[in-house]
């Protein structure tokens, strides 16, 4: 059985009208997963390693700049592909928490799907890019290397284009 893991904060990130990455994408995934009999789990707490692992993948100055931009009410971070809303900061952390929780569960023998937004594979060390603010998969991989004893991680990115941030 596949466990679908999500975080309600992921729905708090809002995009401008006509933007392709919207909350309805995640809502559709969750509705489809629940309707197919899969277990959908919504996290209720943060993963203990979130901040440490985000700052292992992303420059601390970038993380702080992202936080300040949302707090100020800026409309964008780094490019037009990365709109900001009052819920973007929390949504990005929710996505990280889900990725880390799914990584733990996978090593414990569960098959997990991390249902999150904003996505992550384009975010680079110091730059938001391609709808992505934190590189969730790179954060999870770094966590598995540092805290779960793995020596190598294979990442299969099946988006229409490669995850440059993960490669970076």
N, C-alpha and C positions, 0 to 999 in steps of 0.2 A: 504494500500500500504506500502510496506517495503522500507525504505530509506537506501541505502548503502552509508556509509560515509567512506572516505579514505583520505590519504594525499600522495601527490606525493613523499615526502621524503622517504616513506616506501620502495620505489623501489631502493633507493640508497645504501642499504646494500648489499654487494656482498659476496658470499661464494665461497670456492674453488671448482674446478671441481669435480663432483661426490657427492657433499654435498646435502642432501635431502631437505633442506630449502633454496629455491631459489626464485628470483623475479618472475619467470614464474608462480609460484603458485598463487601469488596475481594477476598477469596479467590475468590468466585464470578465477579467481573469478570475476574480474571486467568486463571482456568480457562477461561472462555468465550472469551476473546481468544486464548489459546494453542491451544485446540481448533479455532479457526476459521482457523488458519494465519497469523494476524497475528504480527508480530515483537513479542515482549515483552522489553523491556530493563529490567533492574534496575540502578539506579545504584550505583556503588561509591565515589563520592566526593561531597563537598559542592560546591555551586556557589560560586564565588569571591565573588559579590555578595550572598549570602544575608543576612548580619547587617545590612549597610548598607541593603539594600532593606527588610527587615522594619522597621528603625528609621526608615525614611522614611515608612512607612505607619502604624506603630503607635508610640505614645509609648514612649520608652525606659523610663520608670518602669513601664509596663504589662508590657513584656517581662521586666524584672527581677522584678516581682511574680509573674508566671507561673512563672518559673524557681524562685523561692524557695518558692512553694506546692508544686510538685512535689517539691523537695528535702526539704521538711518532712514530706511524706506527707499533705498536705491531701487531702480527699476530693472537693472541688469548687473550681471557679474561677468566681466571679461569679454563678452560678445552678445550679440542679439540672440544667439542660441541658448542663452542662460538667463531667462527672466527671473526676477525675484518677487516674492510675495511675503507677507508676514509669516506664513507657514513653511517657507522653504528651508530655513535652518533646521527646524524640528523634523521635517520630512527627510532631509538628508541624513540626520542622525538615526531616524527610524530605519532607513534603508541599511545603514551600517550595522545596527543592532540585529536586524534580521539576517544579514549575510553571516555575521559571526555565530549566531545561534544555529543557523542551518549548517554551517561548517562543523560545529561541535556535534550536532545530531548525526551528520553524515559519518563522522568518525566513530560514533557510538552505534552505527549499524542501520540507521534510518535512511530512507530515500526522501530527500527534501527538495522542495522547489521554493526559492526565495521570491515571493511576489512583492516587489517593491517599486517605488518611484520616489524621487527621480532615479533614473538609471545611473550607471557609474563608469562604464568601460572607456569613456573618452576623457575623463578628468585626468589631467597630468599632475605632476609633482606640485606645481605652483600656479596652475591655470584651470579654471572651469572651462569646459568645452563640450559641444554636442549634447546639450541637455543635462550634462553630468557635473556634479559638484564634488562629491567624494567618490573615489574609485573603489566601490564596494568589493569587487572581486579581488583586487590587489590587496585590499585591507584584510580580507578573509585569508588569502594565501599567506600573507606575512604573519598573521596570527597563527596559522597552522604550523608554519616553520618555527616560529619563536616559542610557542606555548604548547603545542601538541606533539612535538618531536618528529615531525615529518622532515625529510631531507629534500624532496623535490615535489613540485606541484605541476600538474598539467591543467591548463585552462583551455577549454574548447569554447570559442566565441562564435556563435552561429548567427550573428546579426548580418545584415546585408553588406556591411563593410567592417573591416577589422577594428578592434578596440585599441586604437593608438595609445590611449592612456595606460592601459594594462601593459602594452609593450614597452612604453616609456618607463 
